[in-house]
Amino acid sequence: MARRARARIDRLNADTTVPASPHVQRQLPLFDVIDDETLAVLDAQVDWLIENVGIEFRDDPEAHRIWIEGGAEVKDNRVHIDATRVRELCRLAPPEFTQIARNPERNVVIGGNNQVFAPIYGAPFVRDLEGGRRYGDMESFEKLVKLAYMHPNLHHTGLVICEPCDVPVSHRHLDMVYMHMTRSDKPHLGAITEMSRAQDSVDMAEILYGKDAFDQNCVIMGNVNTNSPLLVDKVVSQAIQVYCGRGQGIVVVPFILSGAMGPVSTAASVTQAMAEAMVCCAFSQLVRPGAPFVLGNFLSSMSLKSGAPTFGMPEPVMSNYAIGQMARRVGLPLRCGGSLTASKIEDAQAAYESADSMHSTALAGANFVLHAAGWLEGGLCTGFEKLVMDADRLGAYQKLLNGLDASPEALARDAYEEVAPAGHFLGCGHTMRNYTTAFYEPALSDSENVESWEEGGSKDMRRRAYERWTTMLTAYEAPPLDEAVDEALRDYISRRKSEIPEAWY
């Protein structure tokens, strides 16, 4: 039994290297649950919203100028445009594109049958088993970037894995982008909260990759939320101008709590999300035809008693399936949320809600999955244990999405020739050829007998996850970066910090 316990600990700690596989190349058929007649009704509602209700673009005269030149009518900030024109513009955006990483082995393809997993984004708090709940800081941020870089089931490191609240708001985007660029060589996002911060992110990406690679590729993307219902503020419109204007990517996500930022019915909220995102895509293509665009959906139900968002419920699960089909009809890559929960810790509620949210996200065909790991408290908190627990399950989704292997090797005819009736397959040639890859083996799950578990300390999943991420950090090695490039990035950051007054809000 001691040998079994030791083997399980070795398995827990063994996988601390970054994988070569950059993203999921889906083989499993898409789960389409909406029939064509219903889809036509939903599409008609989207067109009605675009043409008859309109989308407001506020506080951005340049956006108004671009819209008017593109054939729209703008009155009192509200944009009205023919829905056919919007759909034509959406078709200019690539249905599939590559975001390159500074390590080419980690390039990700977004769109088509590809699925990319990235961690939580935007939480002001962090939590771990020993340190408890606290405001995020740069030390925690750095650890989380390293963990996202190291984990084999995360393909992209996002940006705001937590808010480093010990750094001035006006400066922190510089430190966050630099941290992703130097502590990881996976692709990442840039800042969007102000036009100058988006510009800094794009300028730093050009330094990192060089002008030629920057001009010819998508090397960075911004992720923005519309101000639902039906409002695109200047944070969004200016981010689109900065990123897409330089040929880089933008992800636009209507964040709709049904009953608050959208009607209480799921069908209405889904069509509202499509209308908001499609109009933003059309705008991006007016800025620069062919700029990469990802259509996002973050729809949640809510408690109509308290107003609190709820996750893993049947309504947002259905919205993932519906918007997946609708995005494919428009021909755009899709972003959905991932392992979402309202729970405060990694408990049964977190497991159920996260599993239901992530399962529908995966089956619906989301091409870029932000919040795939680490989400707690409705997105207010990043859990260190939750990050590695969720990422552990992402490996199971990856295996599922690979579909059923029916190759001659998988059908194992030679095994039946070798093993007699009532025999066993444990030692046969086919098993020995495939035993390391036949089944997904989660690093954190304990499948041993109770005696072995007790001998190993009777540790629950949270304790095993704590040991997992702390062990990973001790094994971390920074990916190499050209010293001249690093110096240029640090010089840029130093100059910009000297130009930008410190501000904490």
Secondary structure, DSSP 4 states (H G I P E B T S, - for coil): -HHHHHHHHHHHHH--S--S--SEE--SPP---S-HHHHHHHHHHHHHIIIII-EEE-S-HHHHHHHHHTT-EEETTEEE--HHHHHHHHTTS-SEEEE--SSGGG-EEEETTEEEE------SEEEETTTEEEE--HHHHHHHHHHHHH-TT-----S-SS--TTS-HHHHHHHHHHHHHHH--S--EE--SSHHHHHHHHHHHHHHH-HHHHHHSB--EEEEEE-SSSEE-HHHHHHHHHHHHTT-EEEEEEEEEBTTTB-SSHHHHHHHHHHHHHHHHHHHHHHSTT--EEEEEEEEEE-TTT--EE-S-HHHHHHHHHHHHHHHHHT--EEE--S----SSSSHHHHHHHHHHHHHHHHTT-SEETT-S-EEGGGTEEEHHHHHHHHHHHHHHHHHHT----SHHHHTHHHHHHSPTT--STTSHHHHHHTTTSS---SS---S-HHHHHHTT---HHHHHHHHHHHHHHT--PPP--HHHHHHHHHHHHHHHHHS-----
